[in-house]
Amino acid sequence: MMFYTLTEFLIRKILKRRFSLDRRIPLPYLLGMVMEKGIALIRGFLLFHRSIPIFVHSGCVIKCKSRIRFGAGLQIAGRCYIDALSTEGIVLGKNVSIGYASCILLSGSLNNLGKGLVVGNNVGLGSHGFLGCAGGVVIGDDTILGNFVSFHSENHNYSDPAVPMRLQGVNREGIKLLDWREGDNPGWSQNR
């Protein structure tokens, strides 16, 4: 029982909120999970050279990491692909979780860099998601996206049938997924 209590204590310190483990979790399962998280924590430290807790699981590809800013408790599950090349980069709040095998791309081409991604605090992005952020994507605090959710903030123009669509350029509208209380003026974005 002491290992459960210690694990809860560590999780509370990282999340900075109340948390309790279900005591029906088998001890070998919990030990394996703690070891996996410990390795991910070491990998996050080595990758980003930050002293705050960041968990990066195996098989991830992270490009242009100098354009990624984040708060404590970031978790990037295994096999994620993140390319932050863009004009504004990626800003992730505290306790953001990026699900297994998710893909985040900020630019669709090298001749016209995309805008970027802003994610609030306590956000969960489900597994196998795709965030195309060339036109800009904003996700508000306390938001959870399900598995296989796909955002595309850039679209191809297609008004002239005589010209191939790939040669007609793109338009970027951007996507904002905000808490219903935030409307068009999210207060959290001003605190970053």
C-alpha positions as semicolon CSV with decimal commas, in nm:
position;residue;x (nm);y (nm);z (nm)
1;M;0,000;0,000;0,000
2;M;0,292;0,233;0,059
3;F;0,385;0,222;-0,313
4;Y;0,031;0,335;-0,406
5;T;0,056;0,626;-0,161
6;L;0,398;0,727;-0,292
7;T;0,276;0,708;-0,653
8;E;-0,026;0,925;-0,568
9;F;0,200;1,178;-0,399
10;L;0,425;1,203;-0,707
11;I;0,128;1,238;-0,943
12;R;-0,020;1,514;-0,724
13;K;0,313;1,700;-0,729
14;I;0,330;1,686;-1,108
15;L;-0,036;1,767;-1,178
16;K;-0,066;2,013;-0,888
17;R;-0,415;1,888;-0,807
18;R;-0,590;1,616;-0,613
19;F;-0,549;1,264;-0,745
20;S;-0,612;0,918;-0,607
21;L;-0,527;0,577;-0,751
22;D;-0,783;0,302;-0,771
23;R;-0,653;0,039;-0,527
24;R;-0,776;-0,238;-0,758
25;I;-0,483;-0,170;-0,993
26;P;-0,256;-0,475;-0,964
27;L;0,083;-0,389;-0,815
28;P;0,283;-0,534;-1,111
29;Y;0,079;-0,318;-1,351
30;L;0,142;-0,008;-1,139
31;L;0,515;-0,085;-1,112
32;G;0,538;-0,123;-1,490
33;M;0,353;0,204;-1,548
34;V;0,576;0,392;-1,301
35;M;0,889;0,253;-1,470
36;E;0,755;0,350;-1,814
37;K;0,676;0,703;-1,694
38;G;1,019;0,729;-1,532
39;I;1,191;0,642;-1,859
40;A;0,965;0,889;-2,044
41;L;1,056;1,158;-1,787
42;I;1,428;1,098;-1,847
43;R;1,370;1,105;-2,224
44;G;1,181;1,436;-2,192
45;F;1,462;1,590;-1,988
46;L;1,726;1,476;-2,236
47;L;1,524;1,597;-2,534
48;F;1,421;1,941;-2,405
49;H;1,679;2,011;-2,129
50;R;1,414;2,151;-1,896
51;S;1,383;2,083;-1,525
52;I;1,002;2,073;-1,527
53;P;0,838;1,731;-1,567
54;I;0,794;1,637;-1,934
55;F;0,716;1,282;-2,041
56;V;0,817;1,174;-2,392
57;H;0,751;0,810;-2,468
58;S;0,940;0,593;-2,715
59;G;0,913;0,616;-3,090
60;C;0,833;0,989;-3,103
61;V;0,968;1,218;-3,373
62;I;0,986;1,583;-3,270
63;K;1,115;1,834;-3,525
64;C;1,199;2,201;-3,474
65;K;1,175;2,159;-3,095
66;S;1,315;2,510;-3,044
67;R;0,971;2,641;-3,148
68;I;0,784;2,447;-2,881
69;R;0,696;2,614;-2,548
70;F;0,513;2,419;-2,278
71;G;0,414;2,404;-1,916
72;A;0,482;2,131;-1,661
73;G;0,323;1,791;-1,694
74;L;0,342;1,761;-2,072
75;Q;0,291;1,400;-2,182
76;I;0,366;1,287;-2,536
77;A;0,262;0,927;-2,588
78;G;0,456;0,682;-2,801
79;R;0,490;0,707;-3,177
80;C;0,380;1,072;-3,203
81;Y;0,507;1,290;-3,487
82;I;0,535;1,662;-3,411
83;D;0,682;1,915;-3,656
84;A;0,679;2,266;-3,507
85;L;0,822;2,448;-3,812
86;S;0,598;2,756;-3,841
87;T;0,586;3,129;-3,782
88;E;0,447;3,107;-3,427
89;G;0,541;2,755;-3,318
90;I;0,359;2,546;-3,060
91;V;0,246;2,672;-2,719
92;L;0,118;2,404;-2,482
93;G;-0,024;2,480;-2,139
94;K;0,022;2,281;-1,819
95;N;-0,081;1,915;-1,803
96;V;-0,129;1,864;-2,175
97;S;-0,147;1,506;-2,295
98;I;-0,089;1,412;-2,660
99;G;-0,227;1,066;-2,736
100;Y;-0,053;0,768;-2,889
101;A;0,043;0,793;-3,259
102;S;-0,086;1,148;-3,298
103;C;0,050;1,381;-3,566
104;I;0,088;1,759;-3,537
105;L;0,203;1,945;-3,849
106;L;0,230;2,323;-3,856
107;S;0,341;2,384;-4,214
108;G;0,227;2,215;-4,533
109;S;0,509;2,350;-4,748
110;L;0,850;2,509;-4,714
111;N;0,764;2,810;-4,932
112;N;0,476;2,928;-4,712
113;L;0,519;2,848;-4,343
114;G;0,210;2,779;-4,138
115;K;0,092;2,975;-3,836
116;G;0,099;2,745;-3,531
117;L;-0,082;2,577;-3,243
118;V;-0,191;2,706;-2,902
119;V;-0,328;2,459;-2,647
120;G;-0,458;2,560;-2,304
121;N;-0,413;2,395;-1,965
122;N;-0,542;2,048;-1,874
123;V;-0,606;1,939;-2,232
124;G;-0,615;1,582;-2,356
125;L;-0,563;1,508;-2,725
126;G;-0,677;1,153;-2,804
127;S;-0,474;0,886;-2,978
128;H;-0,423;0,878;-3,355
129;G;-0,525;1,243;-3,391
130;F;-0,412;1,480;-3,665
131;L;-0,374;1,855;-3,615
132;G;-0,293;2,043;-3,934
133;C;-0,212;2,390;-3,800
134;A;-0,097;2,587;-4,105
135;G;-0,390;2,826;-4,066
136;G;-0,357;2,828;-3,687
137;V;-0,533;2,611;-3,430
138;V;-0,633;2,723;-3,079
139;I;-0,768;2,474;-2,824
140;G;-0,897;2,614;-2,494
141;D;-0,844;2,501;-2,134
142;D;-0,997;2,179;-2,000
143;T;-1,072;2,039;-2,345
144;I;-1,062;1,672;-2,436
145;L;-1,044;1,557;-2,798
146;G;-1,139;1,198;-2,875
147;N;-0,937;0,943;-3,065
148;F;-0,890;0,992;-3,440
149;V;-0,994;1,361;-3,431
150;S;-0,858;1,549;-3,731
151;F;-0,828;1,928;-3,775
152;H;-0,727;2,089;-4,105
153;S;-0,689;2,468;-4,085
154;E;-0,566;2,501;-4,443
155;N;-0,765;2,419;-4,757
156;H;-0,679;2,410;-5,125
157;N;-0,839;2,668;-5,353
158;Y;-1,033;2,516;-5,643
159;S;-1,231;2,795;-5,812
160;D;-1,076;2,762;-6,160
161;P;-1,150;2,421;-6,319
162;A;-0,894;2,492;-6,595
163;V;-0,607;2,504;-6,344
164;P;-0,498;2,201;-6,141
165;M;-0,608;2,244;-5,781
166;R;-0,253;2,197;-5,650
167;L;-0,150;2,511;-5,846
168;Q;-0,433;2,736;-5,718
169;G;-0,285;2,799;-5,376
170;V;-0,440;2,758;-5,034
171;N;-0,655;2,951;-4,790
172;R;-0,615;2,950;-4,416
173;E;-0,913;3,012;-4,194
174;G;-0,780;2,885;-3,863
175;I;-0,970;2,682;-3,606
176;K;-1,064;2,784;-3,251
177;L;-1,201;2,525;-3,012
178;L;-1,273;2,719;-2,695
179;D;-1,455;2,658;-2,372
180;W;-1,813;2,786;-2,410
181;R;-1,740;3,038;-2,132
182;E;-1,448;3,189;-2,324
183;G;-1,626;3,291;-2,643
184;D;-1,400;3,488;-2,876
185;N;-1,177;3,628;-2,602
186;P;-0,994;3,346;-2,419
187;G;-0,835;3,489;-2,106
188;W;-0,588;3,204;-2,081
189;S;-0,414;3,306;-2,405
190;Q;-0,309;3,636;-2,247
191;N;-0,139;3,456;-1,957
192;R;0,114;3,263;-2,168
